[in-house]
């Protein structure tokens, strides 16, 4: 957080307006008071949306960092500071979940083979796409059970590495390895099978 110099401040026992005014003036004690009052709410909302403790902690830190850096964005005429922080926490948590889901989709998509360049590329692409959709479930069944379980939790249920590890009662590193191994195996299976299907 950036530091700002501020002169002596009276004891902070006022309401939202005084706290926001003191944060705008650079008083980190006012931020500490706001944190003590609302961190539980912010963390709880983020935890409920993200379903992940680490993501919720990250979102909580982001929310209070944002308040410190952008206190002029608080408009108390539209609601209380509590309401503002709750809305900010919800928005940030939703953004984090969307980013995570996009990463998982990208990882799975990268396991799918790309059509090779050539004069028949459009036909090959259409055939490969139809084939992928039709046979992906069958290919998932070809994975070892522990890798299949990790893929289902991460891709279909949208869980993070941490959540997959907790659900399967394994270390986080093992969860990451299983997902990477599963994606590599899928990539290999899809490449081999697609070549046979369109040859």
C-alpha positions as CSV (number, residue, x, y, z in Angstrom):
1,X,0.0,0.0,0.0
2,X,1.2,3.5,-0.7
3,X,2.1,5.6,2.3
4,X,0.7,9.1,2.8
5,X,1.8,11.5,5.5
6,X,-0.8,12.8,7.8
7,X,-0.9,15.0,10.9
8,X,-2.2,14.1,14.3
9,X,-5.7,12.6,14.2
10,X,-8.3,12.5,16.9
11,X,-9.6,9.2,18.2
12,X,-11.7,7.5,15.5
13,X,-15.1,7.0,17.0
14,X,-17.1,8.6,14.2
15,X,-19.1,7.0,11.5
16,X,-18.4,6.0,7.9
17,X,-18.0,9.6,6.7
18,X,-15.3,10.4,9.2
19,X,-13.5,7.1,8.5
20,X,-13.6,7.6,4.8
21,X,-12.4,11.2,5.2
22,X,-9.5,10.1,7.3
23,X,-8.5,7.4,4.8
24,X,-8.6,10.1,2.0
25,X,-6.2,12.1,4.2
26,X,-3.9,9.1,4.4
27,X,-4.6,7.9,7.9
28,X,-3.8,4.2,8.0
29,X,-5.3,4.0,11.5
30,X,-8.7,4.7,9.9
31,X,-8.1,1.9,7.4
32,X,-7.3,-0.4,10.3
33,X,-10.6,0.5,12.0
34,X,-12.6,-0.1,8.8
35,X,-10.7,-3.4,8.4
36,X,-11.6,-4.5,11.9
37,X,-15.2,-3.6,11.4
38,X,-15.7,-5.2,7.9
39,X,-13.0,-7.8,7.1
40,X,-15.2,-10.6,8.3
41,X,-18.0,-9.6,6.0
42,X,-15.7,-9.1,3.0
43,X,-14.0,-12.5,3.6
44,X,-17.3,-14.3,4.2
45,X,-18.8,-13.0,0.9
46,X,-15.6,-13.8,-1.0
47,X,-15.5,-17.3,0.5
48,X,-19.1,-18.0,-0.4
49,X,-18.7,-16.9,-4.0
50,X,-15.2,-18.3,-4.7
51,X,-15.5,-21.5,-2.5
52,X,-11.8,-21.2,-1.8
53,X,-10.1,-19.9,1.3
54,X,-7.0,-18.6,-0.4
55,X,-9.0,-16.8,-3.1
56,X,-11.2,-15.3,-0.4
57,X,-8.1,-14.0,1.4
58,X,-6.7,-12.6,-1.8
59,X,-10.0,-10.9,-2.6
60,X,-10.2,-9.5,1.0
61,X,-6.7,-8.0,0.6
62,X,-7.6,-6.6,-2.8
63,X,-10.7,-4.9,-1.5
64,X,-9.0,-3.1,1.4
65,X,-6.0,-2.2,-0.8
66,X,-8.5,-0.7,-3.3
67,X,-10.2,1.3,-0.5
68,X,-6.8,2.6,0.6
69,X,-5.7,3.6,-2.9
70,X,-9.1,4.8,-4.3
71,X,-11.0,6.2,-1.3
72,X,-12.5,8.9,-3.5
73,X,-14.6,6.1,-5.2
74,X,-16.7,5.7,-2.0
75,X,-20.0,7.5,-2.4
76,X,-21.8,7.4,0.9
77,X,-24.8,9.1,-0.6
78,X,-25.5,5.8,-2.3
79,X,-25.2,3.6,0.7
80,X,-23.1,2.7,3.8
81,X,-19.4,1.8,3.7
82,X,-20.4,-1.7,4.7
83,X,-22.6,-1.9,1.6
84,X,-19.9,-0.5,-0.7
85,X,-17.3,-3.0,0.6
86,X,-19.8,-5.9,0.3
87,X,-20.5,-5.0,-3.4
88,X,-16.8,-4.6,-4.1
89,X,-16.0,-8.0,-2.5
90,X,-18.7,-9.7,-4.5
91,X,-17.6,-8.2,-7.7
92,X,-13.9,-9.0,-7.1
93,X,-14.8,-12.6,-6.1
94,X,-16.9,-13.2,-9.2
95,X,-14.1,-11.8,-11.4
96,X,-11.6,-14.2,-9.7
97,X,-13.9,-17.2,-10.3
98,X,-14.4,-16.3,-13.9
99,X,-10.6,-15.9,-14.4
100,X,-10.1,-19.4,-12.8
101,X,-12.8,-21.0,-15.0
102,X,-11.2,-19.4,-18.1
103,X,-7.8,-20.8,-17.1
104,X,-9.2,-24.3,-16.7
105,X,-11.1,-24.1,-20.0
106,X,-7.9,-23.0,-21.7
107,X,-5.9,-25.8,-20.2
108,X,-8.4,-28.4,-21.4
109,X,-8.7,-26.8,-24.8
110,X,-4.9,-26.8,-25.2
111,X,-5.1,-30.6,-24.8
112,X,-7.2,-30.9,-27.9
113,X,-5.3,-31.3,-31.2
114,X,-5.2,-28.5,-33.7
115,X,-6.0,-29.4,-37.3
116,X,-2.9,-29.4,-39.5
117,X,-2.5,-26.9,-42.3
118,X,-3.4,-28.0,-45.7
119,X,-6.0,-27.7,-48.5
120,X,-8.6,-29.8,-46.6
121,X,-8.2,-27.8,-43.4
122,X,-11.9,-26.8,-43.2
123,X,-13.1,-30.3,-43.7
124,X,-10.6,-31.7,-41.2
125,X,-11.5,-29.0,-38.7
126,X,-15.2,-29.7,-38.9
127,X,-14.6,-33.5,-38.7
128,X,-12.2,-33.1,-35.8
129,X,-14.6,-30.8,-33.9
130,X,-17.5,-33.2,-34.3
131,X,-15.3,-36.1,-33.3
132,X,-14.0,-34.3,-30.2
133,X,-17.4,-33.5,-28.9
134,X,-18.6,-37.1,-29.6
135,X,-15.7,-39.0,-28.0
136,X,-14.4,-36.8,-25.2
137,X,-16.4,-38.6,-22.6
138,X,-15.1,-41.9,-23.9
139,X,-11.5,-40.6,-23.7
140,X,-12.0,-39.4,-20.2
141,X,-13.0,-42.9,-19.3
142,X,-9.6,-44.1,-20.6
143,X,-7.8,-42.0,-17.9
144,X,-6.7,-43.5,-14.6
145,X,-9.4,-43.1,-12.0
146,X,-7.5,-40.5,-9.9
147,X,-6.7,-38.4,-13.0
148,X,-10.3,-38.6,-14.2
149,X,-11.6,-37.5,-10.8
150,X,-9.3,-34.5,-10.8
151,X,-10.4,-33.4,-14.3
152,X,-14.1,-33.8,-13.4
153,X,-13.6,-31.6,-10.3
154,X,-11.5,-29.0,-12.0
155,X,-13.3,-28.7,-15.3
156,X,-16.9,-29.8,-14.8
157,X,-17.3,-28.6,-11.2
158,X,-15.0,-25.5,-11.6
159,X,-12.8,-26.2,-8.5
160,X,-9.4,-24.7,-8.0
161,X,-6.2,-26.8,-7.5
162,X,-6.6,-26.2,-3.7
163,X,-10.3,-27.3,-3.8
164,X,-9.5,-30.4,-5.9
165,X,-6.7,-31.3,-3.4
166,X,-9.1,-30.8,-0.4
167,X,-11.9,-32.8,-2.1
168,X,-9.6,-35.7,-2.9
169,X,-7.7,-35.4,0.4
170,X,-4.4,-35.1,-1.4
171,X,-1.6,-32.5,-1.3
172,X,-2.0,-29.5,-3.6
173,X,1.1,-30.5,-5.6
174,X,-0.4,-34.0,-6.2
175,X,-3.6,-32.4,-7.5
176,X,-1.7,-30.2,-9.9
177,X,0.4,-33.2,-11.1
178,X,-2.7,-35.3,-11.7
179,X,-4.4,-32.5,-13.7
180,X,-1.3,-31.9,-15.8
181,X,-0.8,-35.6,-16.4
182,X,-4.5,-36.0,-17.3
183,X,-4.3,-33.1,-19.8
184,X,-1.1,-34.5,-21.4
185,X,-2.7,-38.0,-21.7
186,X,-5.9,-36.5,-23.2
187,X,-3.7,-34.5,-25.7
188,X,-2.0,-37.7,-26.7
189,X,-5.2,-39.8,-27.0
190,X,-7.0,-37.1,-28.9
191,X,-4.1,-36.7,-31.4
192,X,-3.8,-40.4,-32.0
193,X,-7.6,-41.1,-32.2
194,X,-8.3,-38.0,-34.4
195,X,-5.7,-39.0,-36.9
196,X,-7.3,-42.4,-37.2
197,X,-10.8,-41.0,-37.4
198,X,-10.0,-38.6,-40.3
199,X,-7.5,-40.8,-42.2
